[in-house]
Amino acid sequence: MIFTGNTPDLYSAPHGFAYHHALSATYGRVFKIHMFAGEEQIYLSDTRALTHVLVRDTHVFDETPAMMSEFYYCFGPGLIAVRGDTHKKYVSPPGRRAVRQRKMIQPLFGAAHIRALTPTFFGIAYQLSDVIRARVSAACASDTGKPSKHASRQPSAVIDLWKWASRAALEGVGIGTLGYSFDALNDGTEDNAFMVAVRELPYTVYPLRKFMPICIWCMRNLPVWLQHVLARLTPLPRVQKVRRIVETMQRNSEALYAAKKAALRAGNVEAAAQVVKANMAAAANEKESLPDEEVLGQMNTFVAAGHDTMSSALARLLHSLAHDLPRQRRLRQEITQARTETFGELDFRTVTTLPFLDAVYRETRRLYAPAPFQHRTATEAISIPLSAPIELSNGELISELPIAKGQTVLVAIEAVNRDPAIWGPDANTWMPERWLAELPPSVHTAEVPGTFSHTLSFLGGNRSCIGMKYAEVELKTVLIALVENFEFAPAPGQEELKWRLSLVQNPALPGREHLEKPELPLLVTIVKDAEAQRVA
């Protein structure tokens, strides 16, 4: 369509992934896409050009106003809703200095803190294991009156793993960064308003991206109080739902922040959230501390962004292993062997060095990055070099890509991670073994500007994901607990799933893609007695 351009297909939840894959396969690494009202963006997966966008010319390529507005309105002025440029001062709320925030919260995601958190992650992992075991046992007990030809088999049942992946992710980020348990893995705990808000935010806000130009104009031209009034008066039901979600998150964060500050002032250091302790220590030492609104922004960001990416990644890991029982059993054997060699006690070093576990993690992250693309906008005109010349529609060959001031670049994360010229003809195949051998020379020569294993899964440069190692250790501990205790397989009659495009990808059953609630039904079979379970 003339007015909407490629936008509906690019952001389509049920069909977006297929469309993006087809674009890259058809047009290569550099091409133009058409957005609303004739806007032209550059779809980019050329690694040399992306090095300039993400690493070398970050003073030119900034977060897009649309993305900054979206995250600012949802979370407040947290790390992903502020600009990274330390040399300019901005009037608008997102004009906070990202470097100051990143420096303040960096210790939360450092190796020492993550190492200390590993036993906590294992505790959460085995809580999740207990919940799933209880669910399977309860389902089997309800079927005891039915005749079975497989009475000797281990107990099994179909469980919706998305719900529990979501709860485990929320509990992990709550305890790990805020020092607060949401009691999310108590099987008797009902979803409270905050839990529902965090879970529903990604797929509620995603369809509203087409209204971002309006939000940007409001943020630049209207006072905050008037923005809130307009948000309340907007007649769109989805806007009102997002507003209620954001207000719920803000209320809970404010209450938690007040409680944590009070605990710290009372001398209860253990009860205080890490981000609160770091900020109050900076203030006491007359360093550059963060104002309360930025601390609240960090708390909202940690919980929402951490929950979304962790639950999506865990769901992909379980789904991939469920469809590949030989590799799942190989992983279980490796974990069992590690238990034997460490006398049942797994620690940070074991979690980060098990070779096949690491290969499964890296391959899943490569092939299924939770966020398959991001955007950057040029603040000035610039030309950036390409890996190889490209031919324009008029037949001209160019070796540098001209980008106009204000033009947006779509950073095609998944296209880089799946590029056959980099990863070989099996680039679209889930094959963990590729990480157990020498990677092809093409992977090294591509010089992908990412922070994680020659991929862009955690992006790269000064806006790379600060929680990369945190996510790795938490996900691996959960995977250890689940794989050593259960076998996962496709649910009978529900073998196929549709992965939908959103702020992070999420699963749905075919024919139910229109339902916003994600679903991940898998057949779960108990393979290890509870008494034999050792918690590290």
C-alpha positions in Angstrom: 0.0 0.0 0.0 1.2 3.5 -0.8 0.7 5.1 2.6 1.8 2.2 4.9 4.6 0.8 2.6 6.2 -2.4 4.0 5.3 -1.5 7.6 2.3 -3.9 8.1 4.4 -6.9 6.9 7.6 -5.9 8.7 5.7 -5.7 12.1 3.2 -8.5 11.5 3.0 -10.6 14.6 2.0 -13.9 12.9 3.8 -13.5 9.6 6.7 -11.1 10.4 9.4 -13.7 10.7 8.7 -15.3 7.4 8.6 -11.9 5.8 12.0 -10.8 7.2 13.6 -14.1 6.2 12.2 -13.7 2.6 13.5 -10.1 2.4 17.1 -11.1 3.2 17.0 -14.1 1.0 15.7 -12.0 -2.0 17.5 -8.7 -1.7 20.7 -9.5 0.1 22.5 -7.5 2.8 21.6 -3.9 1.9 18.3 -2.7 0.5 15.7 0.0 1.0 12.3 -0.5 2.7 9.3 1.8 2.6 7.6 2.8 5.8 4.6 5.1 6.7 4.0 8.2 4.6 6.8 7.5 2.2 9.6 7.2 4.7 12.6 5.2 3.4 14.7 3.1 5.7 17.8 1.0 5.1 17.6 -2.7 5.9 21.1 -3.6 6.8 22.9 -6.9 7.5 26.3 -6.0 6.0 28.7 -6.6 8.9 31.3 -3.9 7.8 28.6 -1.3 7.6 27.1 -2.4 10.9 30.4 -2.0 12.6 30.2 1.7 11.8 26.5 1.9 12.9 27.0 0.1 16.2 30.6 0.7 17.2 32.7 3.3 15.3 30.1 6.0 14.5 27.9 5.9 17.5 28.1 9.7 17.7 26.1 9.7 14.5 23.8 6.7 14.8 21.5 7.2 17.8 18.5 5.3 19.1 15.4 6.2 17.1 13.0 8.7 18.7 10.2 6.1 18.3 12.1 3.5 20.4 13.2 6.0 23.0 9.7 7.2 23.4 8.2 3.7 23.6 10.6 2.7 26.4 10.4 6.0 28.2 6.6 5.9 28.4 6.6 2.3 29.5 9.5 2.2 31.9 10.6 5.8 32.7 14.2 7.0 32.2 15.9 3.7 32.6 19.0 2.5 30.8 17.3 1.5 27.5 15.3 4.8 27.4 18.2 7.3 27.6 20.7 8.5 25.0 24.2 7.2 24.9 25.8 10.5 23.8 27.7 12.0 26.7 28.7 15.1 24.8 25.2 16.6 24.3 22.5 17.8 26.7 18.9 17.2 25.7 15.8 18.9 26.9 13.5 16.0 26.4 13.2 13.3 29.2 15.2 10.7 27.2 18.1 13.1 27.3 19.6 11.5 30.4 23.1 10.4 30.2 23.3 6.6 29.6 27.0 6.4 30.5 26.3 7.5 34.0 23.5 5.0 34.4 25.5 2.2 32.9 28.5 2.9 35.2 26.2 2.9 38.2 24.5 -0.5 37.6 27.5 -2.3 35.9 28.4 -4.1 39.2 25.0 -5.8 39.2 26.0 -7.6 36.0 29.7 -8.2 36.8 31.2 -11.6 37.1 31.6 -11.4 40.9 28.0 -10.7 41.5 26.8 -13.3 39.0 29.1 -15.9 40.6 27.6 -15.1 44.0 24.1 -15.3 42.5 24.6 -18.8 41.0 23.3 -20.7 44.1 20.2 -18.4 44.0 19.6 -19.2 40.4 19.8 -22.9 41.2 17.3 -22.4 44.0 14.9 -20.8 41.5 15.6 -23.5 39.0 14.7 -26.2 41.4 11.6 -24.4 42.6 10.5 -24.4 38.9 11.3 -28.1 38.7 9.2 -28.8 41.8 6.2 -27.0 40.3 6.4 -28.9 37.0 6.8 -32.2 38.9 3.7 -31.4 41.0 1.8 -30.5 37.8 2.7 -33.7 36.1 1.9 -35.8 39.1 -1.4 -34.1 39.6 -2.4 -34.6 35.9 -1.4 -38.3 36.2 -3.4 -38.7 39.4 -6.5 -37.4 37.7 -6.1 -40.1 35.1 -5.7 -43.0 37.4 -9.2 -44.3 36.7 -8.5 -44.6 33.0 -7.1 -47.8 31.5 -3.6 -47.5 30.2 -1.4 -49.7 28.1 1.7 -47.9 29.4 1.3 -48.2 33.2 5.0 -49.0 33.6 6.1 -45.7 31.9 7.3 -42.7 33.9 4.6 -40.1 34.7 4.0 -37.6 31.9 1.5 -34.9 31.1 1.1 -31.9 28.7 2.1 -28.7 30.5 2.0 -25.1 29.2 5.6 -24.3 29.7 5.2 -20.6 28.7 3.4 -19.8 31.9 6.2 -21.3 34.0 9.0 -19.9 31.9 7.5 -16.5 32.4 7.2 -17.0 36.2 10.7 -18.3 36.5 12.0 -15.3 34.6 10.2 -12.9 36.8 11.4 -14.5 39.9 15.0 -14.6 38.7 15.2 -11.0 37.7 13.3 -9.9 40.9 15.7 -11.7 43.3 18.8 -11.1 41.3 18.5 -7.4 40.7 15.9 -6.1 43.1 16.5 -8.5 46.0 12.8 -9.2 46.0 10.8 -12.4 45.6 7.5 -12.2 43.7 6.6 -15.6 45.0 6.0 -16.4 41.4 7.0 -20.1 41.7 4.6 -21.0 44.5 2.1 -23.2 42.7 -0.7 -21.8 44.8 0.1 -18.2 44.0 -2.5 -16.5 41.8 -1.3 -14.0 39.2 -1.4 -10.6 40.9 -1.9 -7.4 39.0 1.9 -6.7 38.8 2.7 -10.2 37.4 -0.1 -9.8 34.8 1.2 -6.4 33.9 4.7 -7.5 33.3 3.7 -10.5 31.3 1.2 -8.7 29.1 3.2 -5.5 28.3 5.2 -6.8 25.3 2.4 -8.0 23.2 0.0 -5.3 24.3 2.3 -2.4 23.4 3.8 -3.9 20.2 0.8 -3.2 17.9 0.8 0.5 18.9 4.2 1.1 17.3 2.4 2.6 14.3 1.3 5.5 16.6 4.9 6.3 17.7 5.2 9.5 15.6 2.3 11.0 17.7 4.0 10.0 20.9 7.3 11.6 19.8 5.5 14.9 18.9 3.8 14.9 22.3 7.0 14.2 24.2 8.8 17.0 22.4 6.1 19.7 22.5 3.8 19.0 25.5 4.4 19.2 29.3 4.3 15.9 31.1 1.1 16.6 32.9 -0.7 17.2 29.6 0.7 14.0 28.1 -0.8 12.1 31.0 -4.2 13.8 30.5 -4.2 12.9 26.8 -3.2 9.3 27.5 -6.3 9.0 29.8 -8.6 10.6 27.2 -7.4 8.5 24.2 -10.4 6.3 23.2 -8.4 3.3 21.9 -8.9 0.3 24.3 -5.3 -0.9 23.7 -3.9 2.5 24.7 -5.9 2.4 27.9 -4.7 -1.1 28.7 -1.1 -0.1 28.2 -1.7 2.9 30.5 -3.1 0.6 33.2 -0.2 -1.8 32.8 2.4 1.1 33.1 0.6 2.6 36.1 0.5 -0.8 37.8 4.3 -1.3 37.3 5.0 2.2 38.5 3.0 1.8 41.7 4.7 -1.5 42.5 8.2 -0.1 41.8 7.6 3.0 43.9 6.4 0.9 46.8 9.3 -1.5 46.5 11.8 1.4 46.2 10.5 3.0 49.3 10.7 -0.2 51.2 14.3 -0.9 50.1 15.5 2.6 50.9 13.9 2.3 54.4 15.6 -1.1 54.9 19.0 0.3 53.9 18.6 3.3 56.2 17.7 0.9 59.1 20.9 -1.0 58.5 19.3 -4.0 56.8 21.8 -4.2 53.9 20.7 -7.7 52.8 17.1 -6.5 52.3 18.1 -3.6 50.1 18.0 -3.9 46.3 21.4 -3.8 44.7 20.5 -0.8 42.5 19.3 1.1 45.6 22.5 0.3 47.6 24.7 1.4 44.7 22.8 4.7 44.2 22.7 5.6 47.9 26.4 4.7 48.3 27.2 7.0 45.4 25.2 9.8 47.0 27.0 9.3 50.3 30.4 9.4 48.6 29.4 12.6 46.8 29.6 10.9 43.5 27.1 11.3 40.7 24.1 9.4 41.9 20.8 9.0 40.1 17.6 10.9 40.9 14.7 8.8 42.2 12.9 8.8 38.8 16.0 7.2 37.1 16.3 4.6 39.8 12.6 3.7 39.4 13.3 3.6 35.6 16.0 1.1 36.2 13.8 -1.1 38.4 11.0 -1.1 35.8 13.5 -1.8 33.0 15.2 -4.7 34.9 11.9 -6.4 35.7 10.1 -5.9 32.3 13.0 -6.3 29.9 14.7 -9.0 31.9 11.5 -11.0 32.2 10.6 -10.6 28.5 13.9 -11.7 27.1 14.5 -14.5 29.6 11.1 -16.1 29.2 11.3 -16.0 25.4 14.8 -17.5 25.4 13.9 -20.3 27.8 10.8 -21.1 25.7 13.0 -21.4 22.6 15.5 -23.6 24.4 12.8 -26.0 25.6 11.0 -26.1 22.3 14.3 -26.8 20.4 15.2 -29.6 22.7 11.7 -31.1 22.7 12.0 -31.5 18.9 15.4 -33.1 19.1 15.3 -36.0 21.7 18.8 -37.4 20.8 20.5 -34.0 21.6 18.3 -33.6 24.7 19.5 -36.9 26.0 23.1 -36.0 25.2 22.7 -32.9 27.3 21.1 -34.9 30.1 24.0 -37.3 30.0 26.5 -34.4 30.2 24.7 -33.0 33.2 24.6 -36.3 35.0 28.3 -36.9 34.4 29.0 -33.4 35.8 27.0 -34.3 38.9 29.1 -37.4 39.4 32.4 -35.6 38.9 31.5 -32.8 41.3 29.9 -35.0 43.9 26.5 -33.5 43.2 27.5 -29.9 43.6 27.3 -27.7 40.5 28.7 -24.2 40.7 29.4 -21.2 38.6 32.4 -22.7 36.9 30.6 -25.9 36.0 27.6 -24.0 34.6 29.8 -21.9 32.4 32.1 -24.7 31.1 29.9 -27.7 30.3 30.6 -27.9 26.5 27.4 -29.3 25.1 25.2 -27.1 27.4 27.2 -24.1 26.1 26.8 -25.3 22.5 23.0 -25.6 23.0 22.8 -22.2 24.5 25.0 -20.5 21.9 23.2 -22.1 19.0 19.7 -21.2 20.3 20.8 -17.6 20.9 22.3 -17.5 17.4 19.3 -18.8 15.6 16.5 -17.4 17.7 17.5 -14.0 19.0 14.6 -12.8 21.2 14.6 -9.4 19.5 15.3 -10.0 15.8 16.0 -6.4 14.8 16.6 -2.9 16.1 16.8 0.6 14.7 19.3 3.4 14.6 18.7 6.9 13.2 21.5 9.1 11.7 21.8 12.4 13.4 23.8 13.7 10.4 24.5 12.7 6.8 27.2 10.1 6.6 28.7 7.5 4.2 29.8 4.1 5.6 31.8 1.4 3.8 30.3 -1.9 2.7 31.9 -5.3 2.7 31.4 -5.6 -1.0 30.0 -3.3 -3.7 26.3 -3.3 -4.4 24.4 -2.4 -7.5 21.8 0.3 -7.4 18.5 0.1 -9.3 20.1 2.4 -12.0 23.0 0.0 -12.5 25.5 2.1 -10.5 28.0 0.2 -8.3 28.8 1.7 -4.9 31.2 0.6 -2.2 30.0 3.1 0.4 26.4 3.5 1.6 25.2 7.1 1.8 22.7 7.7 4.7 20.9 11.0 5.0 20.4 12.9 8.1 17.3 11.6 9.9 17.3 8.4 8.0 16.7 5.2 10.0 18.7 2.0 9.6 17.1 -1.3 10.5 19.8 -3.4 12.2 18.9 -6.9 10.9 20.1 -9.0 13.9 18.6 -12.3 12.8 19.7 -11.8 9.1 23.3 -11.6 10.3 22.9 -14.5 12.6 21.5 -16.7 9.8 23.6 -15.4 6.9 24.7 -18.5 4.8 27.8 -16.6 3.6 28.9 -16.4 7.3 27.5 -19.6 8.8 27.4 -21.9 5.8 24.6 -23.6 4.0 23.1 -25.0 7.2 22.8 -21.5 8.7 19.0 -21.9 9.2 19.4 -25.3 11.0 19.6 -25.7 14.7 22.9 -27.5 15.1 24.7 -27.1 18.5 27.6 -29.2 17.3 28.9 -26.3 15.2 30.1 -24.8 18.5 32.1 -27.9 19.5 34.4 -27.7 16.4 36.4 -25.0 14.8 34.0 -22.4 13.3 34.3 -21.8 9.6 36.8 -19.1 8.5 33.9 -17.1 7.1 32.6 -16.6 10.7 35.9 -15.0 11.7 36.4 -12.9 8.5 32.9 -11.5 8.7 33.9 -9.6 11.9 30.4 -9.4 13.2 30.3 -6.3 15.5 28.5 -8.2 18.3 29.5 -8.9 21.9 28.4 -12.6 21.9 29.9 -15.4 19.9 30.2 -13.7 16.4 26.4 -12.9 16.6 24.3 -9.8 17.1 22.0 -11.5 19.6 23.1 -9.1 22.4 23.9 -6.4 19.9 27.3 -4.6 20.1 29.0 -1.4 20.9 28.0 1.0 23.7 24.3 -0.1 23.6 25.0 -3.8 23.8 23.0 -5.8 26.4 24.4 -5.2 29.9 22.8 -8.4 31.2 24.4 -10.8 28.7 26.4 -12.9 31.3 23.6 -12.7 33.8 21.1 -14.1 31.3 23.5 -16.9 30.3 24.1 -18.2 33.8 20.4 -17.9 34.8 19.2 -19.7 31.7 21.8 -22.5 32.0 21.0 -23.2 35.6 17.3 -23.5 34.8 18.0 -25.7 31.8 20.2 -28.0 34.0 17.4 -28.4 36.5 14.7 -29.1 33.9 16.7 -31.4 31.6 18.1 -33.6 34.3 14.6 -34.1 35.8 12.3 -34.2 32.8 12.1 -35.2 29.2 10.4 -32.8 26.9 8.6 -33.7 23.7 6.0 -32.2 21.4 2.5 -32.4 22.8 0.4 -35.0 20.9 -1.7 -33.2 18.3 0.1 -29.9 19.0 3.4 -30.6 17.5 3.6 -27.4 15.4 4.0 -24.0 17.0 3.9 -20.6 15.4 6.5 -18.1 16.7 5.2 -14.6 16.6 7.0 -11.3 16.1 6.7 -8.9 19.0 9.0 -6.9 21.3 10.4 -10.4 21.9 9.3 -13.5 20.0 6.6 -15.7 21.6 4.9 -19.0 20.7 1.3 -19.7 19.7 -0.6 -22.7 18.4 -1.6 -22.7 14.7 -5.0 -21.2 14.3 -4.7 -19.4 17.6 -2.2 -16.7 16.5 -4.8 -14.1 17.0 -4.9 -14.8 20.7 -2.4 -12.5 22.4 -1.6 -14.9 25.2 1.5 -17.1 24.3 1.2 -20.9 24.6 4.0 -23.5 24.8 2.3 -26.9 25.4 4.9 -29.7 25.7 4.7 -33.3 26.8 6.7 -33.5 30.1 7.9 -36.8 31.4 9.5 -37.3 34.8 12.9 -39.0 34.4 14.4 -38.5 37.8 12.9 -39.2 41.3 12.6 -36.2 43.5 14.6 -37.8 46.3 17.6 -38.1 43.9 17.6 -34.4 43.1 20.5 -32.5 44.5 20.3 -28.7 44.8 23.6 -26.9 44.2 
